[in-house]
Amino acid sequence: SKAPSVIAAEPAQAPPPQTSRVACALPAGVQRLTSHAILQGAQEIEIEHNGAVYRLRQTSQGKLILTK
C-alpha cells in the first residue's frame, strides 16, 4: 500500500503592523504644542523674540510659515 501524501502547511503570516500612533518621549526640557493651541483659531499671529517681531501664519494648504 502507498503512504498517504503529506501537504506541508505554510507558516502563519504575522498580522500587519498597527497603524496607531505610539507616544514617543521628547528630550528633556522640550515641550510639544499643537498649532491649534498656538494660533487659537487665527490664521496669523505675531511672536516677539529678542526685540524682533516674527509672524507665524497658516497657509490655505495648512502649512506653517514663520517670517521676520
Summary of the structure (lengths in Angstrom):
residues: 68
radius of gyration: 27.2
end to end distance: 89.3
largest distance: 95.7
contacts: 71
relative contact order: 0.13
helix: 7%
strand: 25%
